[in-house]
Amino acid sequence: MSTLKNYKHTIYACYTGYIVQAIVNNFAPLLFLTFRSQYGISLDKIALLTTFNFGIQLLVDLICAKVADKIGYRILAVAAHIFAAAGLVFLAVLPEILPAPFVGICIAVTVYAIGGGLLEVLISPIVEACPTNSKSGAMSLLHSFYCWGSVFVIGVSTLFFALFGTQNWQILALFWALIPIANSVYFAKVPIHTLVESGESMSFTQLFKTGIFWVLLLMMVAAGAAEQGMSQWASAFAESGLRIDKTTGDLLGPCMFSLLMGLTRLFYGKCSHKIRLAPFMTGCAILCVIGYLLAALSSHPALGLAGCALCGLSVGIMWPGTFSTASKTLKTGGTAMFALLALAGDLGCTAGPAAVGTISDWFGDDLKKGLLAAAIFPLLLIVGILLSRRGARQSMSK
């Protein structure tokens, strides 16, 4: 029991780590239109910020798959928080002092994306390795903290902008940097256990020779694209596409999206023993398609926001559900498996928002057109779920 109590601090540090991840992924998108008005940056360039963020995270995922076990979880976890804090500080400072503000923003995004990529690779296996009573429940609850962090970031940021104006956003960026700084100290002290003993985890070659692993990669790409395709553009969509003021749009757009996503993850974490995962994920993917179509095709702001909220509700199970499926299917996948799945998820997180931004730019900055095209991502997840179920049946018949 004493060990479990000690490892509770590890889990708390991981929860906070996902709040840091939420800051990294959700703060800058709240400022997309501010960047356009303050610095004269076009929407297609602003879409590149999301590409930089998740693209760098993708590269870090790939590198960590090789070196995480050698360097150690603790060193990399502390480094992740330092990078996240430094990037947020750079975001506040560099656009104001460099001749090209967009370059400064890109540098800042690159730095905090390194931290985000490290967190994406490390947090899930650290929690999976902890001596908890329910692995799937702990994993789902862990991922819900990304959502609570997103709600916290959006809520506090919206309140700050309402009180002090968006022109003072740099002060808020410095405030957010304090959280990763504090958690880096916490991570330096908590106990950390390895996921798989040395020499027992599957190699890259073994993973890539396993058919179900390729299906899991497809599911992660689709999950990341479906989630971030709406999440990253929800604020701009509510403000420009639905003509809603920024405060209301942020609260009813990205904030509601994250809240409902978190509730889904919390619900599954509590009721996972009563729910079959694959049918639940399939139903959620269908709801996600409906949500994208509702947001893109509705002419009424309330219905558009309802579509955004429905997407949040439906994507909640996609990412942790795929992780849970992988943990049960490939028990010795180890850090390499988690890193490659995170890489695939970040590839989706890069492709989804980039596709929305690019297609919107083709149609004269019409975000509804971009969101309509993004409905393909949850459809791809359904394909992945069907393939994974077929693969599982074939394995059982052998």
C-alpha positions in Angstrom: 0.0 0.0 0.0 2.9 2.3 0.7 4.2 1.8 -2.8 0.8 2.7 -4.2 0.7 5.9 -2.1 4.2 6.9 -3.4 3.2 6.3 -7.0 0.2 8.4 -6.6 2.6 11.4 -6.8 3.9 10.0 -10.0 0.4 9.9 -11.4 -0.4 13.4 -10.2 2.8 14.6 -11.9 1.6 12.9 -15.1 -1.8 14.5 -14.8 -0.1 17.9 -14.6 2.1 16.9 -17.5 -1.0 16.5 -19.7 -2.2 19.9 -18.5 1.1 21.2 -19.8 0.4 19.4 -23.1 -2.9 21.1 -23.2 -1.3 24.5 -22.8 1.2 23.7 -25.6 -1.5 22.7 -28.0 -4.4 25.0 -27.1 -3.0 28.4 -26.1 -1.7 29.6 -29.5 -4.9 28.6 -31.5 -6.8 31.1 -29.3 -4.6 33.8 -30.8 -4.8 32.8 -34.5 -7.0 35.8 -35.4 -5.0 38.0 -33.1 -1.8 37.0 -34.9 -3.5 37.9 -38.2 -4.7 41.3 -37.1 -1.6 42.2 -34.9 1.1 40.9 -37.3 -0.7 40.7 -40.6 -0.2 36.9 -41.0 -2.5 35.1 -43.4 -4.6 32.1 -42.5 -2.5 29.7 -44.6 0.6 30.8 -42.7 -1.2 30.5 -39.4 -2.1 27.0 -40.4 1.6 26.3 -40.6 1.9 27.0 -36.8 -0.1 23.9 -36.1 2.0 22.0 -38.6 5.2 23.1 -36.9 3.8 22.2 -33.5 2.7 18.7 -34.3 5.4 18.1 -36.9 8.1 18.7 -34.4 6.3 16.6 -31.9 6.2 13.9 -34.5 10.0 14.0 -35.0 10.5 13.9 -31.3 8.2 10.9 -31.0 10.4 9.1 -33.6 13.7 9.9 -31.8 12.3 9.0 -28.4 11.2 5.6 -29.7 15.0 4.8 -30.0 16.5 6.7 -27.0 13.9 6.9 -24.2 14.8 3.6 -22.5 18.5 4.5 -22.7 18.3 8.0 -21.4 15.6 7.3 -18.8 12.1 8.6 -18.3 13.0 11.0 -15.5 15.6 13.0 -17.4 13.4 13.3 -20.5 10.3 14.2 -18.5 12.1 17.0 -16.7 13.6 18.2 -20.0 10.1 18.1 -21.6 8.8 20.6 -19.1 11.8 22.9 -19.5 11.3 23.0 -23.3 7.6 23.7 -22.8 8.3 26.6 -20.5 11.0 28.1 -22.7 8.8 27.9 -25.7 6.0 29.8 -24.0 8.5 32.5 -22.9 9.8 32.8 -26.4 6.2 33.1 -27.7 5.8 36.2 -25.5 9.1 37.8 -26.4 10.4 36.8 -29.9 7.6 38.2 -32.1 8.1 41.6 -30.5 11.9 41.7 -30.9 12.5 40.0 -34.2 12.1 41.8 -37.5 9.7 39.1 -38.8 7.1 38.3 -36.1 6.1 35.1 -37.8 9.6 33.7 -37.6 9.6 34.5 -33.9 6.3 32.6 -33.4 7.6 29.6 -35.4 10.8 29.5 -33.2 8.7 29.5 -30.0 6.3 26.9 -31.4 9.2 24.7 -32.3 10.8 24.9 -28.8 7.6 24.1 -26.9 6.7 21.4 -29.4 9.8 19.6 -28.4 8.5 19.5 -24.9 5.1 18.5 -26.1 6.5 15.6 -28.1 8.5 14.3 -25.1 5.4 14.5 -22.9 3.3 12.6 -25.5 5.8 9.7 -25.6 6.6 9.5 -21.9 3.4 10.2 -19.9 1.4 7.2 -21.0 4.0 4.5 -20.5 5.0 6.1 -17.1 1.3 5.7 -15.9 1.0 2.3 -17.5 4.1 1.2 -15.5 2.7 2.4 -12.2 1.2 -0.2 -9.8 -2.4 0.9 -10.2 -5.4 -1.4 -9.8 -7.0 -0.6 -13.1 -4.7 0.0 -16.1 -7.4 1.0 -18.6 -9.2 3.2 -16.1 -6.0 4.9 -15.1 -5.1 5.5 -18.8 -8.5 6.9 -19.7 -8.5 9.2 -16.6 -5.0 10.3 -17.5 -6.1 11.4 -21.0 -9.1 13.2 -19.6 -6.6 15.6 -17.9 -5.6 16.8 -21.3 -9.2 17.8 -21.7 -9.5 19.4 -18.2 -6.3 21.2 -19.0 -7.7 22.5 -22.2 -10.8 23.7 -20.5 -8.7 25.4 -17.9 -6.4 27.1 -20.5 -9.4 28.3 -22.6 -11.4 29.4 -19.6 -8.6 31.3 -17.9 -7.4 32.8 -21.2 -10.9 33.9 -22.2 -11.4 35.6 -18.8 -8.0 37.3 -19.1 -8.8 38.5 -22.6 -12.2 39.8 -21.5 -10.6 41.7 -18.5 -7.4 42.9 -20.0 -7.8 42.6 -23.8 -6.1 40.3 -26.3 -3.3 43.0 -26.8 -1.8 41.8 -23.5 -1.6 38.1 -24.4 2.1 38.0 -23.9 1.6 38.4 -20.1 -0.7 35.4 -20.1 1.9 33.3 -22.1 4.5 34.0 -19.3 1.9 33.0 -16.7 1.3 29.6 -18.5 5.1 29.0 -18.5 5.0 28.8 -14.7 3.1 25.5 -14.7 5.8 23.4 -16.6 8.5 25.0 -14.5 6.8 23.9 -11.3 6.0 20.4 -12.6 9.6 19.9 -13.8 10.6 20.1 -10.1 7.8 17.6 -9.2 9.0 15.1 -11.8 12.5 15.3 -10.5 11.3 13.8 -7.2 8.5 11.3 -7.9 9.2 7.5 -8.2 9.3 6.2 -11.8 9.1 2.6 -12.9 10.0 1.1 -16.3 7.3 -0.2 -18.5 9.0 -3.4 -19.7 12.1 -5.0 -18.4 15.3 -4.5 -20.5 15.4 -6.9 -23.5 11.7 -8.0 -23.2 10.1 -5.3 -25.3 9.3 -5.7 -29.0 11.7 -4.2 -31.5 10.8 -1.9 -34.3 11.2 -4.8 -36.7 8.8 -7.0 -34.7 6.2 -4.2 -34.4 6.3 -3.4 -38.1 5.9 -7.1 -39.0 2.7 -7.3 -36.9 -0.3 -6.6 -39.0 -2.5 -5.3 -36.2 0.1 -2.7 -35.4 -0.3 -1.1 -38.8 -4.0 -0.9 -38.2 -3.4 0.7 -34.8 -1.2 3.3 -36.6 -4.0 4.1 -39.0 -6.4 4.5 -36.1 -4.1 6.9 -34.3 -3.6 9.0 -37.4 -7.4 9.2 -37.9 -7.9 9.9 -34.2 -5.4 12.8 -34.1 -6.7 14.4 -37.3 -10.4 14.1 -36.2 -9.6 15.6 -32.8 -7.3 18.5 -33.8 -9.0 19.2 -37.1 -11.8 20.7 -35.1 -10.1 21.6 -31.8 -7.3 23.8 -33.4 -9.8 25.8 -35.5 -12.8 25.9 -33.1 -12.0 29.4 -31.8 -11.4 30.9 -35.3 -14.5 29.0 -36.6 -16.8 30.4 -34.0 -15.4 33.9 -34.4 -15.2 34.2 -38.2 -17.3 31.4 -39.5 -20.3 31.8 -37.1 -19.8 35.6 -36.5 -19.8 35.1 -32.7 -17.8 37.4 -30.4 -14.5 36.0 -29.2 -15.4 35.5 -25.5 -18.6 33.7 -26.3 -17.0 31.8 -29.2 -14.1 30.5 -27.1 -16.3 29.4 -24.3 -18.9 27.7 -26.5 -16.4 26.5 -29.1 -13.0 25.1 -28.0 -14.0 25.2 -24.3 -17.1 23.1 -24.8 -15.3 20.8 -27.2 -12.6 20.0 -24.5 -15.2 19.7 -21.7 -17.3 17.1 -23.5 -14.1 15.3 -24.7 -13.0 15.0 -21.1 -16.5 13.8 -19.9 -16.4 11.0 -22.5 -12.9 9.9 -21.3 -14.1 10.1 -17.6 -17.2 8.1 -18.4 -15.3 5.4 -20.1 -12.6 5.3 -17.4 -15.4 4.7 -14.8 -17.5 2.3 -16.9 -14.9 0.5 -19.1 -15.6 -2.9 -17.4 -19.2 -2.6 -18.7 -18.6 -1.3 -22.2 -17.2 -3.1 -25.3 -14.5 -0.7 -26.6 -14.7 -1.4 -30.4 -18.5 -0.8 -30.8 -18.3 2.3 -28.5 -15.5 3.7 -30.6 -17.4 3.0 -33.8 -20.5 4.8 -32.5 -18.4 7.8 -31.5 -16.8 7.9 -34.9 -20.2 8.1 -36.5 -21.3 10.9 -34.2 -18.0 12.7 -35.1 -18.9 12.6 -38.8 -22.3 14.0 -37.9 -20.7 16.7 -35.8 -18.4 17.8 -38.6 -21.2 17.9 -41.1 -23.4 19.9 -38.7 -20.7 22.5 -38.1 -19.8 22.8 -41.8 -23.3 22.8 -43.4 -25.5 24.6 -40.8 -26.3 28.2 -41.4 -27.4 28.8 -37.8 -24.6 29.6 -35.2 -26.2 27.5 -32.5 -26.3 24.4 -34.7 -22.7 25.1 -35.8 -21.6 25.2 -32.2 -23.6 22.1 -31.5 -21.6 20.4 -34.2 -18.4 21.5 -32.6 -19.5 20.2 -29.3 -20.6 16.9 -30.7 -17.1 16.5 -32.2 -15.7 17.0 -28.7 -18.0 14.4 -27.2 -17.3 11.9 -29.9 -13.5 12.1 -30.3 -12.8 11.6 -26.5 -12.5 7.9 -26.7 -10.5 7.7 -30.0 -6.9 8.4 -28.7 -7.0 6.6 -25.3 -9.1 3.8 -26.8 -6.5 3.1 -29.4 -3.8 3.1 -26.7 -5.8 0.7 -24.6 -6.4 -1.6 -27.5 -2.6 -1.6 -28.2 -1.7 -2.3 -24.6 -4.0 -5.3 -24.5 -3.1 -6.6 -28.0 0.7 -6.1 -27.9 1.6 -6.5 -24.2 5.3 -6.3 -24.8 5.2 -3.4 -27.2 7.0 -1.2 -24.6 8.1 2.3 -25.1 8.8 1.9 -28.8 5.1 1.0 -29.3 3.8 4.0 -27.4 6.3 6.3 -29.1 5.3 5.1 -32.6 1.6 5.3 -31.8 2.2 8.8 -30.5 4.1 9.6 -33.7 1.1 8.4 -35.8 -1.3 10.4 -33.6 0.8 13.5 -34.0 1.0 12.9 -37.8 -2.8 13.1 -37.7 -2.7 16.1 -35.4 -0.5 17.8 -38.0 -2.5 16.7 -41.1 -6.0 17.5 -39.7 -5.6 21.2 -38.9 -3.3 21.7 -41.9 -5.9 20.3 -44.2 -8.7 22.4 -42.7 -6.6 25.6 -43.0 -5.3 24.8 -46.5 -8.8 23.9 -47.9 -10.3 26.9 -46.2 -7.7 29.1 -47.9 -8.5 27.6 -51.3 -12.1 28.8 -50.8 -11.3 32.3 -49.7 -10.7 31.7 -45.9 -14.1 29.8 -45.6 -13.5 27.5 -42.6 -16.8 25.7 -43.2 -15.3 24.2 -46.4 -12.2 23.0 -44.5 -14.3 21.4 -41.8 -16.5 19.7 -44.3 -13.5 18.0 -45.8 -12.3 17.0 -42.3 -15.3 14.7 -42.0 -13.1 12.1 -43.8 -11.0 11.6 -40.7 -13.6 9.9 -38.4 -14.6 7.8 -41.5 -11.0 6.5 -41.6 -11.2 5.6 -38.0 -14.2 3.5 -38.6 -12.3 1.7 -41.3 -9.4 1.1 -38.9 -11.8 -0.3 -36.2 -13.4 -2.7 -38.7 -9.9 -3.9 -39.8 -8.8 -4.4 -36.2 -11.8 -6.4 -35.3 -11.3 -8.6 -38.4 -7.7 -9.1 -37.5 -8.6 -10.0 -33.9 -11.1 -12.6 -35.2 -8.5 -14.1 -37.5 -6.0 -14.4 -34.7 -8.5 -16.2 -32.5 -9.3 -18.7 -35.3 -5.7 -19.7 -35.7 
